Amino acid sequence: MQRKTNHIKSLLVAATVAIFTPCIAFGNDASQPPEKLIVMTWNILGKGNTTAIPVVDGKSRRQLTVEIIKASKADIICMVEQYGSAAAIAEALGFHYYTPAAFTNLAIFSRYPISKGGCLRGMKPFGLCAATVNLPGGHKVRVYDIWLHWRGSEFKDLVRKDLKTKTFTDRDQNRMQYLGAFLKHKDLKKHKDDPNVSVIVAGDFNTISHLDYCEQTKRDGLHAGRVLPMPVSSAMANAGFIDSYRKVHPIVKKGSLGYTWRTDKQVAGELYCRIDYIYSHGKHLQPVSASTIVRHPAYPERFYPAFPSDHGAVVSQFKLNLNPHFAPAATDASKNRRQLSSAYSASFGSGSKPTLYSARHGAGVRSHSDLFAGGVAAEEIMSSQPKHCQTPHPLPALHSSQSDAAPTDAPSRGIKVPIS
């Protein structure tokens, strides 16, 4: 009888661990850093991703979007125009994610745990948000998802013979005001100065690059023969950032234009342009390949809506040059992670999907990915957000469906995450 009682107690303990252990992703060897990192940025033309209306072969635009992301094998995604799609897309990918609010513009997704998600003081969250991706082995990647205003981006004017260079480059000034404030921000400076942190800035910059309108392209008869010292891309270069696509494809050719605007049929006389970028900073990130995606792999000859956005996606692969002996000091949170990792593996095995890291209604969430990636409490990250993390103007009207609701509490993947 005593043996049977002990057996029942053991089962109850195991069940308790199973219920209350957070649902966290553990790879084959969580202590070993990955050798490569694949980063994507994509403006998904959000309004269509908020409905379940089928557009191609019974698939909605959101399903097509998820299929393209999966095919890219991206580890980190800086998304623009998510407008309520972030929770469902993260669930479909099995990724962690951060967005300042359920129906706002930007969202960061990651295969690896996320911490320190938030908006930067003084920066409007419609145009910028940030999060830290915590790689196995301890290396951190600070990710900034950015959107610069489209006003002044009349690319069709580039073919006008009467258009003066300064007239066009001056149109970057409204974008430069916002970008300039970001490049001077103490959060960015802190992470750029940390030798153990890599930095990614990616998103929809809504402007062309000086690297694409140069003497070489003029000689080769590309881009209307213009040489344009564009302020935004020049500022990023002057700040020490590497344009990952152009680093891999330094010679601009017809096969390496890398355009992301537009993906539908070309408007008469308008140039295709590269306006979405993945910039990197830090000795640990080495761009080794880069491409753009402007068609769904299953529908290579079809435009929108088979390809569900007017923007192409950019995908860059980085070699991670990490010291194999790099190991950050063990914090109480990392000790807890090791302890719970063992209990979790014993209860569920090692093949679980990650939980969601999210924010609802502009407030932070102390999610389980927080707990296991440095133990930073959400109130420490987001406590001041009501003052500086407000949507700057009304969002477009959205067509809601059940799947477009605010994020559920880690649905079907473990215990519920408290939402504040």
For each residue, the residues with C-beta under 8 A, 3 or more apart:
1: 4 5
2: 5 6
3: 6 7
4: 1 7 8
5: 1 2 8 9
6: 2 3 9 10
7: 3 4 10 11
8: 4 5 11 12
9: 5 6 12 13
10: 6 7 13 14
11: 7 8 14 15
12: 8 9 15 16
13: 9 10 16 17
14: 10 11 17 18 346 347
15: 11 12 18 19
16: 12 13 19 20
17: 13 14 20 21 343 344 346 347
18: 14 15 21 347 348
19: 15 16 415
20: 16 17 415
21: 17 18 340 343 344 347 348 414 415
22: 340 344 355 368 371 372 414 415
23: 348 352 353 354 355 368 410 413 414 415
24: 113 340 341 344 352 354 355 368 369 372
25: 94 111 112 113 352 353 354
26: 30 341 344 345 350 352
27: 30 136 350
28: 350
29: 32 136
30: 26 27 136 341
31: 136 137
32: 29 136 137
33: 135 136 137 138 139 320 322 324 326
34: 37 75 135 136 320
35: 319 320
36: 288 317 318 319 320
37: 34 75 76 135 141 285 317 318 320
38: 72 73 74 75 76 315 316 317 318
39: 74 75 76 77 78 200 202 244 278 315 316 317 318
40: 69 72 74 76 77 78 278 313 314 315
41: 77 78 79 80 145 202 203 204 276 277 278 313 314
42: 69 77 78 79 80 276 293 309 311 312 313 314
43: 79 80 81 147 203 204 276 309 310 311
44: 49 65 79 80 81 82 85 308 309 311
45: 48 49 61 81 308 309 310 311
46: 49 50 80 81 82 83 84 85 105
47: 50 81 83 396 398 399
48: 45 51 55 61 305 308
49: 44 45 46 61 62 65 81 82 83 85 89 308
50: 46 47 62 83 84 85 398 399 400 401 404
51: 48 60 61 62 399 401 404
52: 60 62 401 403
53: 60 61
54: 57 58 59 60
55: 48 59 60 61 64 305 306 308
56: 59 64 299 302 305 306
57: 54
58: 54
59: 54 55 56 63 64 67
60: 51 52 53 54 55 63 64
61: 45 48 49 51 53 55 64 65 305 308
62: 49 50 51 52 65 66 85 88 89 308 403
63: 59 60 66 67
64: 55 56 59 60 61 67 68 296 305 306 307 308
65: 44 49 61 62 68 69 85 89 308 309
66: 62 63 69 70 89 92 93
67: 59 63 64 70 71 296 297 298
68: 64 65 71 72 293 296 297 307 308 313
69: 40 42 65 66 72 74 77 89 93
70: 66 67 73 93
71: 67 68 297
72: 38 40 68 69 293 313 315
73: 38 70
74: 38 39 40 69 77 315
75: 34 37 38 39 110 111 112
76: 37 38 39 40 108 109 110 111 133 141 143 200
77: 39 40 41 42 69 74 95 108 109 110
78: 39 40 41 42 106 108 143 144 145 146 200 202 203 278
79: 41 42 43 44 82 86 89 106 107 108 109 145
80: 41 42 43 44 46 105 106 145 147 203 204 311
81: 43 44 45 46 47 49 105
82: 44 46 49 79 85 86 89 99 104 105 106 107
83: 46 47 49 50 103 104 105 395 396 398
84: 46 50 102 103 398 400 404
85: 44 46 49 50 62 65 82 88 89 107 404
86: 79 82 89 90 97 99 102 107 109 358 407
87: 90 91 97 102 356 358 405 406 407 408
88: 62 85 91 92 403 404
89: 49 62 65 66 69 79 82 85 86 92 93 97 107 109
90: 86 87 93 94 95 96 97 107 109 356 358 407
91: 87 88 94 356 411
92: 66 88 89
93: 66 69 70 89 90 109
94: 25 90 91 353 354
95: 77 90 109 110 111 354
96: 90 109 110 111 112 113 114 354 355 356 357 369
97: 86 87 89 90 107 108 109 110 114 356 357 358
98: 107 108 114 117 129 131 357 358 359
99: 82 86 102 104 106 107 108 129 358 359
100: 104 106 118 119 125 129 359 362 385 389
101: 104 125 359 360 361 362 391
102: 84 86 87 99 359 360 361 406 407
103: 83 84 395 398
104: 82 83 99 100 101 125 126 391 395
105: 46 80 81 82 83 125 126 127 147 395
106: 78 79 80 82 99 100 125 126 127 128 129 145 146 147 203
107: 79 82 85 86 89 90 97 98 99 129 145
108: 76 77 78 79 97 98 99 114 117 129 130 131 143 145
109: 76 77 79 86 89 90 93 95 96 97
110: 75 76 77 95 96 97 113 114 131 133 143
111: 25 75 76 95 96 354
112: 25 75 96 133 134 135 136 354
113: 24 25 96 110 133 134 354 357 369 372 373
114: 96 97 98 108 110 117 131 132 133 134 357 369 373
115: 131 132 134 357 369 370 373 374 376
116: 130 131 132 374 376 381
117: 98 108 114 129 130 131 132 357 359 364 381
118: 100 129 130 131 364 381 382 385 389
119: 100 123 125 128 129 130 385 388 389
120: 123 128 130 182 185 187 188
121: 384 388
122: 181 185 388
123: 119 120 127 128 178 181 182 185 388
124: 127 128 178 390 391 392
125: 100 101 104 105 106 119 128 129 362 389 390 391
126: 104 105 106 147 391 392 393
127: 105 106 123 124 146 147 148 149 178 392
128: 106 119 120 123 124 125 144 145 146 147 178 182
129: 98 99 100 106 107 108 117 118 119 125 144 145
130: 108 116 117 118 119 120 142 143 144 145 187
131: 98 108 110 114 115 116 117 118 142 143 357
132: 114 115 116 117 140 141 142 143 373 374
133: 76 110 112 113 114 140 141 142 143
134: 112 113 114 115 138 140 373 374
135: 33 34 37 112 138 139 140 141 320
136: 27 29 30 31 32 33 34 112
137: 31 32 33 322 324 326 327
138: 33 134 135 326 327 328
139: 33 135 196 197 198 284 320 322 326
140: 132 133 134 135 196 197 198
141: 37 76 132 133 135 197 198 199 200
142: 130 131 132 133 191 197 198 199 200
143: 76 78 108 110 130 131 132 133 199 200 202
144: 78 128 129 130 182 188 199 200 201 202 203
145: 41 78 79 80 106 107 108 128 129 130 202 203
146: 78 106 127 128 179 182 201 202 203 204 205
147: 43 80 105 106 126 127 128 203 204 206
148: 127 175 178 179 203 204 205 206 207 232
149: 127 152 174 175 178 206
150: 153 206
151: 174
152: 149 171 172 173 174 175
153: 150 171 206 207 275
154: 157 171
155: 158 208 261 270 271 273
156: 159 267 269 270 271
157: 154 160 163 168
158: 155 163 168 223 224 226 271
159: 156 224 269 270 271
160: 157 163
161:
162:
163: 157 158 160 167 168
164: 167 168
165: 168 169 226 227 228 229
166: 169 170
167: 163 164 170 171
168: 157 158 163 164 165 171 228
169: 165 166 172 228 229 230 231
170: 166 167 173
171: 152 153 154 167 168 174 207
172: 152 169 175 176 207 230 231 232
173: 152 170 176 177 231
174: 149 151 152 171 177 178
175: 148 149 152 172 178 179 205 206 207 231 232
176: 172 173 179 180 231 232 235
177: 173 174 180 181
178: 123 124 127 128 148 149 174 175 181 182
179: 146 148 175 176 182 183 232 235 236
180: 176 177 183 184 235
181: 122 123 177 178 184 185
182: 120 123 128 144 146 178 179 185 188
183: 179 180 188 235 236 239
184: 180 181 188 189
185: 120 122 123 181 182 188 189
186: 189 190
187: 120 130 190 191
188: 120 144 182 183 184 185 191 192 199
189: 184 185 186 192 193
190: 186 187 193 194
191: 142 187 188 194 197 199
192: 188 189 197 199 240 281 282
193: 189 190
194: 190 191 197
195: 282 283
196: 139 140 326 328
197: 139 140 141 142 191 192 194 282
198: 139 140 141 142 280 281 282 284 285
199: 141 142 143 144 188 191 192 241 280 281 282
200: 39 76 78 141 142 143 144 278 279 280 281 285
201: 144 146 236 241 278 279 280 281
202: 39 41 78 143 144 145 146 276 277 278 279 314
203: 41 43 78 80 106 144 145 146 147 148 276 277
204: 41 43 80 146 147 148 275 276 311
205: 146 148 175 232 233 275 276 277
206: 147 148 149 150 153 175 275
207: 148 153 171 172 175 230 232 233 275
208: 155 212 213 228 230 233 273 274 275
209: 212 213 230 233 243 246 274 277
210: 213 214 228 229 230 233 234 237
211: 214 233 243 246 252
212: 208 209 217 223 246 252 257 258 273 274
213: 208 209 210 217 218 223 226 227 228 230
214: 210 211 217 218 227 252
215: 218 219 227
216: 219 220 251 252
217: 212 213 214 220 222 223 225 226 227 252
218: 213 214 215 221 222 223 225 226 227
219: 215 216
220: 216 217 252 253
221: 218 225
222: 217 218 225 252 254 257
223: 158 212 213 217 218 226 252 271
224: 158 159 271
225: 217 218 221 222
226: 158 165 213 217 218 223
227: 165 213 214 215 217 218
228: 165 168 169 208 210 213
229: 165 169 210 234
230: 169 172 207 208 209 210 213 233 234
231: 169 172 173 175 176 234 235
232: 148 172 175 176 179 205 207 235 236
233: 205 207 208 209 210 211 230 236 237 243 277
234: 210 229 230 231 237 238
235: 176 179 180 183 231 232 238 239
236: 179 183 201 232 233 239 241 243 277 279
237: 210 233 234 240 241 243
238: 234 235
239: 183 235 236 281
240: 192 237 281
241: 199 201 236 237 279 280 281
242: 247 279 280 281 285 287
243: 209 211 233 236 237 246 247 277 278 279
244: 39 247 248 277 278 279 280 287 290 316 318
245: 248 249 258 274 277 278 287 290 292 314 316
246: 209 211 212 243 249 250 252 258
247: 242 243 244 250 287 290
248: 244 245 287 288 289 290 316
249: 245 246 252 253 256 258 290
250: 246 247
251: 216 256
252: 211 212 214 216 217 220 222 223 246 249 256 257
253: 220 249 256 257
254: 222 257
255:
256: 249 251 252 253
257: 212 222 252 253 254 272 274
258: 212 245 246 249 274 290 292 314
259: 262 272 273 274 292 294 312
260: 263 273 274 275 276 292 294 311 312 313 314
261: 155 272 273 274 275 276 310 311 312
262: 259 266 267 270 272 310 311
263: 260 294 295 303 304 307 309 310 311 312
264: 303 304 310
265: 303
266: 262 270 272
267: 156 262 270
268:
269: 156 159
270: 155 156 159 262 266 267
271: 155 156 158 159 223 224
272: 257 259 261 262 266
273: 155 208 212 259 260 261
274: 208 209 212 245 257 258 259 260 261 277 292
275: 153 204 205 206 207 208 260 261 311
276: 41 42 43 202 203 204 205 260 261 311 312 313 314
277: 41 202 203 205 209 233 236 243 244 245 274 314
278: 39 40 41 78 200 201 202 243 244 245 290 314 316
279: 200 201 202 236 241 242 243 244
280: 198 199 200 201 241 242 244 285 287 316 318
281: 192 198 199 200 201 239 240 241 242 285
282: 192 195 197 198 199 285
283: 195 321
284: 139 198 320 321 322
285: 37 198 200 242 280 281 282 318 319 320 321
286: 318 319 320 321
287: 242 244 245 247 248 280 290 316 317 318
288: 36 248 317 318 319
289: 248 316 317
290: 244 245 247 248 249 258 278 287 314 315 316 317
291: 314 315
292: 245 258 259 260 274 312 313 314 315
293: 42 68 72 312 313 314 315
294: 259 260 263 307 312 313
295: 263 299 300 301 302 306 307
296: 64 67 68 299 300 302 306 307 308
297: 67 68 71 300
298: 67
299: 56 295 296 302 306 307
300: 295 296 297
301: 295
302: 56 295 296 299 306 307
303: 263 264 265 306 307
304: 263 264 307 308 309 310
305: 48 55 56 61 64 308
306: 55 56 64 295 296 299 302 303
307: 64 68 263 294 295 296 299 302 303 304
308: 44 45 48 49 55 61 62 64 65 68 296 304 305
309: 42 43 44 45 65 263 304 312 313
310: 43 45 261 262 263 264 304
311: 42 43 44 45 80 204 260 261 262 263 275 276
312: 42 259 260 261 263 276 292 293 294 309
313: 40 41 42 68 72 260 276 292 293 294 309
314: 40 41 42 202 245 258 260 276 277 278 290 291 292 293
315: 38 39 40 72 74 290 291 292 293
316: 38 39 244 245 248 278 280 287 289 290
317: 36 37 38 39 287 288 289 290
318: 36 37 38 39 244 280 285 286 287 288
319: 35 36 285 286 288
320: 33 34 35 36 37 135 139 284 285 286
321: 283 284 285 286
322: 33 137 139 284 326
323: 326
324: 33 137
325:
326: 33 137 138 139 196 322 323
327: 137 138
328: 138 196 334
329:
330: 334 335
331: 334 335 374 375
332: 335 336 375
333: 336 337 371 372 373 374 375
334: 328 330 331 337 338 372 374 375
335: 330 331 332 338 339
336: 332 333 339 340 371 372 375
337: 333 334 340 341 371 372
338: 334 335 341 342
339: 335 336 342 343
340: 21 22 24 336 337 343 344 372
341: 24 26 30 337 338 344 345
342: 338 339 345 346
343: 17 21 339 340 346 347
344: 17 21 22 24 26 340 341 347 348 352
345: 26 341 342 348 349 350
346: 14 17 342 343
347: 14 17 18 21 343 344
348: 18 21 23 344 345 352
349: 345 352
350: 26 27 28 345
351:
352: 23 24 25 26 344 348 349 413 414
353: 23 25 94 413
354: 23 24 25 94 95 96 111 112 113 369
355: 22 23 24 96 367 368 369 410 413 414 417
356: 87 90 91 96 97 367 407 410 413 417
357: 96 97 98 113 114 115 117 131 365 367 369 370
358: 86 87 90 97 98 99 365 367 407 417
359: 98 99 100 101 102 117 362 363 364 365 382
360: 101 102 363 365 406 407 419
361: 101 102 406
362: 100 101 125 359 385 386 389 390
363: 359 360 378 382 385 419 420
364: 117 118 359 378 379 381 382 383 385 420
365: 357 358 359 360 370 378 417 418 419 420
366: 370 371 377 378 379 418 420
367: 355 356 357 358 370 371 378 417
368: 22 23 24 355 371 372 410 414 417
369: 24 96 113 114 115 354 355 357 372 373
370: 115 357 365 366 367 373 374 375 376 377 378
371: 22 333 336 337 366 367 368 375
372: 22 24 113 333 334 336 337 340 368 369
373: 113 114 115 132 134 333 369 370 376
374: 115 116 132 134 331 333 334 370
375: 331 332 333 334 336 370 371
376: 115 116 370 373 380 381
377: 366 370 380 381
378: 363 364 365 366 367 370 381 382 420
379: 364 366 382 383
380: 376 377 383
381: 116 117 118 364 376 377 378
382: 118 359 363 364 378 379 385 389
383: 364 379 380
384: 121 387 388
385: 100 118 119 362 363 364 382 388 389
386: 362 389 390
387: 384 390
388: 119 121 122 123 384 385
389: 100 118 119 125 362 382 385 386
390: 124 125 362 386 387
391: 101 104 124 125 126 394 395
392: 124 126 127
393: 126
394: 391
395: 83 103 104 105 391 398
396: 47 83
397:
398: 47 50 83 84 103 395 404
399: 47 50 51 404
400: 50 84 404 405
401: 50 51 52 404
402: 405
403: 52 62 88
404: 50 51 84 85 88 398 399 400 401
405: 87 400 402 408
406: 87 102 360 361
407: 86 87 90 102 356 358 360
408: 87 405 411
409: 416 417 418 419
410: 23 355 356 368 413 414 415 416 417
411: 91 408
412:
413: 23 352 353 355 356 410
414: 21 22 23 352 355 368 410
415: 19 20 21 22 23 410
416: 409 410
417: 355 356 358 365 367 368 409 410
418: 365 366 409
419: 360 363 365 409
420: 363 364 365 366 378
